[in-house]
Structures are given as C-alpha cells and as structure tokens.
Amino acid sequence: MATHDAADETEEASAGALRESTPGDRPPGPDGVPVIGNTVQFLRDPLAFYARCAAYEDDVVTYRVATSDGVMLTHPADIEQVLVTDDADYRRASIIRNALGQIADGGLFLMEGEAWQAHRTALQPSFYRDRVETYADMMARFADERAAEWADRGANAGSLPVSEEMRTLTLEILAKTLLDVDIRGRESAIRDAAAVISDRFDAGSLSALLPLWVPTPANRRCRRAVSRFDDAIADIVADRRASDEEFDDLLSILLAVDPDDGTGESRDGGGLSERQIRDHLFTFLFAGHETTALTLSYALMLLANDPERQARLHEELDTVLGDGSEGSAADAERPGAADLFELDYLDRVVDEALRLYPPAYTVFREPTRDVDLGGYRIPEGSTVSMPQWVVHRDDRWYDDPDAFRPERWTDEFREALPDYAYFPFGGGPRHCIGMRFALMEAKLVLTTLAGRFAFDPVTEPPLDLSMQITLQPQQPIEVDLRER
C-alpha cells in the first residue's frame, strides 16, 4: 500500500487536472456491431465495459447500448458543466425515465421542470440541517438496539450478513424518522420487495432492457414485488389518515402539500394525488434506505479487512466518546449529532467508503439540444453517463486509487481536489435531497456499532459487484464480530 503523504497526493492531483480531452470529429470508443453496437459487451460485464471505456486517453468516450447512443464523461470539468453550469440544457436520460418510470414516474427522482421544482421546494424542509439533527437520537437508539441484538447472539453465532442487517436497520430508521412509523417486525415486505425490484434492473441482465409488461420471470417477480411494496405504503398512508394525532414529518408534508404541479394549475387545496404520494414514498423508502445500507456495509467490510485503520477509528471513538472503562461498552452514552464534529477520522472513513463503493455509481443526463463537451459536439438525445465508479478511482485525482486510505482526506487534499472528482450524491440543483440525512445516519450507526464491536474479515475485496439501481454486491457482505 502506498505511503505518499498528503502533500505528495495534493501535488499529483493538481498536476493531473491539467490534462484535457483531445477534440475530434467523434469521441473515441470501443468498436461495436451494426444496429446493437456495444450491447453484448455491456451485458456480459457492465463494470468491465466501464473500465474499458475509461482506459481511453480521452475524457469523452462514445458507445452504443441497445438503441441509445452513449457518451461517458470522466473529467470533473465536463461533469460540472453538465450538472451545474449548463444544467438547464439537460434532463433525466430516457434510459432512466423509461426504466424507473415504469415503477414510480411521479417521484422526485424522475420529475422535471417546474413540477420538480415545486415538489422539491415543498419537501425540502424535512431535510434542513436543523430538522435532520433532531433525528440523531432516534438513529443512534435504533443502532444501539441492533448492537444489543448482535451481542445477545454471542461470540459463537457465526459470521454476520451485515448487508442484510443494514438493509433492515436503515429501513427501520427511515420509516420512524421521516414517517413516524415503527415497522420493526414487519419491514420485510418493503425490504425484500426492494431487493427483487433492484435485481430486475441489473444492467448486466437482458431483462433490464425489456418493458415491464413483457411476461418474463424477472418481470413477473418484479410486478409482484411492486404490489407488495404498494400494499405496505397504502397501509402506512391509511393509518396516518385515520389518526387524530398531529405529526410534523415528511409524510405529514406529503399529505398536506398543495404545490403548483408545473402546469400553472394548483389542485386548489386538494393536495397531492394518491399516485403522487405513493410515488414519493416509494422513491424515499426505496432509495433512502438502500443507499445508506450499502454505504455502511461497504464501510464495515473495508474496516474488517484493515485492522490498522479499524484500530485508529476505535481509538478516536474511545477518545471522543469514552471507552466504557467504568462499565461495559454497552453502557456508554449514545453518540449525538454534535459528537460527529469531533470525529474527524470517522468522517474520513465514510468519505473513503463512498469513494471506493459509491451506491449511486453513475449519473445519467440527456441533452435537450446539441451541446459541446470536451471539444466534441454531442447530439441532442444522447445518453450522457458520468460514472462515480470510474471518476472516484482515477489516478489523476487519487494516489493509489484502489486502496482504502481514509487518511488521504486531509483539509489540504479536499481543497486541491477538483470539484466533481468526488460526487457520491450527484451535484448541481438535483443533488440528492437526503444527503445530510444519509451522511448523519451512516456516521451515527457506524459510530455506535464500532464503539461496541471489532470486525474481522469474512468477505474480502475485490468484490463481485452488479450494476443494479444501486451498486450491489453479488453475494451478501459478511463479517465476524468481537465485543470490545
């Protein structure tokens, strides 16, 4: 493992930023076959195909998958141009709208224009910093209760499937904090349905290219899963409507909000339609728990495989929060939002896990007119892909890019790193609305679990990964536990 200091890495990152794309009549890219282009190559191994595109000595690479002409951008300046500077010239890519639109086309993720702006503005108060910090105690309490369950299993319980455990935990936290619903004991309908739906959209599967109405086994499983998910959402909404209590959460906003829908016509006090409420809840429940669960799973796996860095995290937690020397670790006070400001190495661990294994592994956009990117003319309607998976491992920005090195994230390195060389939550006006929520949740849960346990490796990198709706391990991530 490299031992370059922060100054060396900062110098290398700054030097790398000088490289620019080489203009030409058409961006370079892998050869394909008539009509279907690179579809077979992509389906065979999507991550390997991304790596092949990234190997070109250019920051703009072209390809064709199914019926879409694609362009991959890997230079931070070009990515910033799409997501920030010229955001108005782009929309969600058709490949995403046609796929996920079959499930929740009215959710915030897929909405466009004035309708998106109205709904985003209405929902934003649930994710203000002050509001998110009020969820801290609940997040830590749920994590603490999960740690107690693990401790009750004893040292001989065998390896722990943390990827499954984190899915359950993050779903419980999300439901309680944003919807004020305690779903413990009945979360499997949502959790299991989410897994089936995600698998249906595996980029390496032919079924991902087919409409959902085609009666394939994967589509039938997906439709049943969506139905179970919908039933769970309907129960949550029905229970809230039947309650006489007053609530102040995301669900209460959804049931009360009356935004202009972008057509200029308000619903005149009628609030959102049932379909809009369902689509928003589906989007938040699905994406909100899955992405944080993956962040925690990858972080725990990385720590388990690096005893030295895990020990450094334990030392920081013991110093800042206390090591429970006057009692058991279980007796230690739960961490709060304010404690996170003092946990610098924890912050670096989470940033590094998100760099190496970004749950949202690429961002897609589609230009609404012909645009210039990296010296090339990109036609209207092209699929523009900006893969965090590639950019986060680019050795122009990161020394020893495939290594787990939380200590790289010094203040000096962060300052020198180009904007959009690191963008795990997207960027621009449409950056993830739940970013603060997700980061605080991941840090509080990791603090709670690492304060109680040491983790030993079972699953080891490199991982076999699949490009589903999120970046998923093909096999459950497992660790062994030792109480500290």
N, C-alpha and C positions, 0 to 999 in steps of 0.2 A: 504494500500500500504506500502511496506517495506520501512524502513528509514535507512538501513545499509549505512555506509559511504564507500567511495572508498577503504579505506584500508581493511575493512572487506571483501568487494567483491573481491578485488585482492587476499587476502589470501585464500578465498574459491575457486577461480578459479585455483590457483596454486595447492591446495590440490587435487582438482578433476582431475587434469592432471595425477595423479599417477595411476589412475585406468586403467587396461589393459584388453584386451579381454582374455577369457579363451579358450585355444586351445582345439580342439576335432576333432573327425573324420569328423564331419559335423557340420556346424554352426546351431544353433537353429533357429526355425521359426514356424509360425503358421501352423497347420495341414490343409491339403487340400484334395481334392478328386482325384481319378485316372484321368489321362490324363490332365484335365484342372487345376489341382492344386488349387490355391487361386483366380482364375479369378472372380468367383461370388462375393467373399468377397470384392475384389478390386473394381469391378464395382459398387457395392452397395454404397460405400463411400470411395473414394481413400484416403482422408485425415485421416479418422478414421483407415484405414488399415495401413497407415504410422505410426500413433500413436501406433497401436497395435504392430508393428514390433519394434518400438523404446522402448517399455516397457520391452523388454527382457534385462536381466542382462548380456548383451554381446554387443560388438560394431560391431559385424558381424552377420547379420541375413539373413537367406535364405528364399526364397519364389518362387512360380511359377505362372506366369500370362500368359494366352494364351499358346503360345508354347515356352516361354522364361523362363529359369532358372535365377532367380534374386538374387542378393546379395546386401543388404543395409549396407553401412558403416556409422558409426556415430562418430568415433573417429578422431579428427583432424590429428593425426599422420598417420593413414591409408589413409585419404583423400589426404594428402600431398604426400604420397608415389605414389598414382595413378596419380595425376595431375602434379607433379613436378619431384620427384626423378626417377620414372620409367615410365615417360610419353611415351617413345618410345615403350613401351610394350603394349600400349592401342590405340584404335581408337574410333571414334564415334560409339555408340551402334547401332546394327542392328535395334532395335525397333525405333530409331530416324531416321536412314537413310531410312528405308522402309516407314516411315510415311511422314516426311517432304520432303523426296526425290521425292515424287510424285508432289511436288509443285515447289521446287527450288533446285534441286540437284547440280547445279553448283555454288551456292552461297558460300561465305566464311565459313559459319557456318558448312557446311557438307563436304567441300573439305578435302582431306587427303594428307599426304606425301609432296613430292616436289612441287606438284601443289599448295597445300595450302600455303606452304612457299613462293613460287614465288608471288602469288596473295596478300598474307598478306604484304609482303615487298613492293609491288607496291602501295598498298592502304594506308599504314601506314602514309605517310606524311600528309594526310588530318586530322590526329588525333594527331599530335605532339602538345605538350603543347602550343608552341608559336602560332601555327595556330588556335587551339581551342580558345585561348584567344581573337583572332580577331573577333570571333563570339559573344562575350559577349554583345556588344551594340545592335546587332540585336535581341538577345534573350530577353534582357530586354525591348526593344521597343515593340516587339510583346506582351509581357506580360502586359506592360503598356497600350497598346491599348485594350487588353482584359479586363483589370480592368476598363477602361473608359466605355466600353460597359456595364459592370455589374452595374456601378454607374448610367448610364443612365436609367436602368430598374427601379430604385427607390427602396425604402425600402419595398414596398408592392408587389414586384414581386414574392413573394413566395420562396420556397426552390430552391436551385440551384443544378442541377445534375453535380457536379464537375467532376465525372469520364468521362462524355461525353464532358464537356468543355475542360478538359485537353487533351483528345484524339485529339480534333480539334486543340488546341493550339500547342501541341508538333509536330504534323504533319506539321503545317504551318512553325514552326521554322526549323524543319529538312529540309524541301524542300527548304527553302530560303537560309539557311546557307551552306548546302552541295551540293545543286544542282542549286542554284541561280534561283529558280523558285518560283514565288509568286502564290500560289494555293488558296489563300483566295477566298471563294465563290464557289470553285469547288473541295474542298477537300473531299467531301462526298463520291465520288466514291471509293477512297482509304480507307478512314476511315471505311465506312460501310462494304466494302468487307473484310477488315481485321477482323472485328468483326465476320462475318459469317465464315471465314476460321478458326479463333481461336476456335469458338464454335464446328466446325466439329471435332476438335481433342481433345475434352473434354475427359479426361482419364476415367471419370465415364460413358461414353456413349459406347454402343456396336459398334456404327458406327466407333469409333476410331480404332477398331481392324480390320476393313474391308478395302480392297483396294478401292481406289477412283473410280475405274471403275464400281464397283457394283452399280446398279441403285437405291440406296436408296434415300429418300427425302433429307436427310442431304448431301449426296454426290452430288446430282443434284444442290442443293443450293451452295455448295462449288465450283463446277466447274463453275457455272455462276459468282460467286464472283471472282474467279481467272481470268476469262475472262475480267471482268470489271477492275480489278487491272492491267492486262496486257495492256488493251487499254490505261489506264492512263499513264503507263510507256512508251508505244510506242509514245504517244503524246509528252511527255517530251523529249524523245530522238530525235524525228523528228524535234521539234522546235529548239533544240540545233544544230543539224546538218545543219539546214537551216540558222543559224545565222552567220553573218560575224564578230561578236564581239569576242574578246579574253576573255577566262574565266580561272580562277585559282581555281578550286573546285574539289570535288570528281567526279562529272560527267565528267569533262574535263579529269581527270586522266583515268577514265574508257574508254573513247573514244580514248585515245592516247596510253595507256599502251600496251606493247608487251612482256609480261613475257614468259619465258620458261614454258610450261604447265606441266612440270614434266616428259615428255616423252623424253626430250632431243631435241625436235624439236620446234624451235621458229616458230611463224606464219609469220616470215620474213617481218615485217612491216605492216602486215595486221591487227594488233591489236586484241582485244578480239572478239570472235564471238558475233553475236546478242543475242544468247541464254545466253552466259556468262554475257553480260552486263545486260540483263533482270534479270537473277538470282541474281546478285549482288545488283541491285537496289531494287528488290523485298525484299531481305533479310534486307537491310538497312532501307528501308521505313517501312516495317512491324515491325521488332524488334526494330528499333531505336526510333520510336515514341511511341509504345505501352508500353515498359518497363518504360520509363520516365513518361508517363501519369499515370501509376499505382503508381509509387513512390510518385508523387505529390498528387494523390487522397487519398492514404492511409495517407500521412502526414497531409493533411488538415482535414481528418476525426479524426485523433488522437488529433490534436490541438483543434478542435472544442469540443471534449469531455473532455478536460483537461484545464479549464480556467486558472489555476495557471501557467502551463507551457506555455500556449499561451501568457500570460501576460509577462512572463520572456523573451520570444522571442521578443515581441513588445518593451520591454524596451531596449533590446540590439540593435534592429534596429533603435530606436529613438536616442540612444546614439551615435552610429557609423555613421548613415546616416543623422541624423537630424529628428525632429518630425514635420516639416512643420509648426512650431508655428507662423512664419511670413506670412504664407499663408495657403492654403489648402494642404492636403496630396497629392492631385493630382499635386501640383506644385513642389513637392520635386524632386531633381535631381535623375535620374535613376541610380541604382547601376551598378558598373563595376566589372571586374574580380579582380582588386586589392582590392576592398572592401571585398571580400569574405575571405581574410586572417585575417581580423579583426572580423569576425562574428563567434566566437567560438561556441556559443550556437546553431546557425543555423546549423553549421556543425554537432553538436551532434543530433539535431532533425532529420536531413536527415539520419544519420547513424542508428539511432534507428528505424526509419520507415522502412529502408531496412532490419534491423534485424528481426523485427516482421512480415513484409509482403514482403519478397523478391519476386519481379516479376518473376525472374528465380528461381523457387522453388526447383529444383533439377538438378544435373549434372549427365549425364549418360556416361559411358565408357564401352568398351568391350575388355578384354584382348586378345591379338593375340597369346598367349601361356599360358600354365598353370602357375599360379602365386601364391605366398604366401601372404596372407593378414591377419593380426591379429592372426596369428598362424594357419590359415586354408589354405588348398590347394584349390584354386579356378580354375575350369577348363576353358580352352580356350573357348571363345564364350559366356561366361556368361554375363548377363547384370548387370553391377555394378552401383548401384544408390547411390549418395552422396547428400542427401536432405538438402539444406539450411533450409528448413522449420522445420526440426527436430533439426539440429545441433544448429541453432540460438536460440532455445528455451530450450536448455539443461541446467538444473540447476547446472551442474558441472562447467559451464563457466559463467553463468549469474544468479545472485541472483534475485529472484522474476521474472523469465524469461518471463512470460506472460504480465508483466506490462510495460507501456510506461514510461520509465525513461531516458530521454536524458542525464541527469547529470551523468549517470554511465560512460560515455565515457571520463573519465579523461585520462591524459597522462599516469598515473601510471597503470590504468586499461588496456589501449591499450598495454602497454609494457608487462604486465603479461599474457594477453590473448594468448593462444596457436595459432600459425599460423593455419589457416583453421578451427578455431572455428567461424570465420566470413568470408564469401567469397561470397558476393552478386553478384559479377561479375565473378564468376568462379575463375580459377587460373592456374598457370603454363604458358607454351608458348601459350596456346589457351585461355587465359583470354580475356574478352570482349574488342575488339579493340576500341569501343566507350566509354569506362569507363570515361575518363576525360570529354568528351563531355557531357555525360549524367549527371554526377555529377554537372558540372558547370551550365548546363541548369536547373536542378532541384533546385539548390540553388538560382539562379538569379530569376527564376519565383516565387519561394516561398517568397523570399525577397520582390519582387515587390508587390505581392498580399497581404502578411501580413502587409506590410507597409501601405497599403491603407484600409484594411478591418480587422474587427474582425469576427471570425467564431463561430456560435452557432450550437449545435448538432441537426441533424435530423437523420442521420444514426448513430447507436451506435454499438460498439463491444459487444459481439463477432459477427463476420460477417459469413454469409454463403458463402463459397468460393468453387470455382471449379478449378480443375487442368486441365487447357487447355494448349495451348502452353506456356502461362504465367499464373500466379496465379490471377484469376479473381474473383471479387465479383459477386455473382449470381444476385444481384439487384444493380441498379445504386447507387453510393455513393452520398449522398446529404448533404448539409449544408445550414444554413441560414447566410446571410451577414448583417453586420452593418458597415457603413463607420466610420472610426476613425476620 
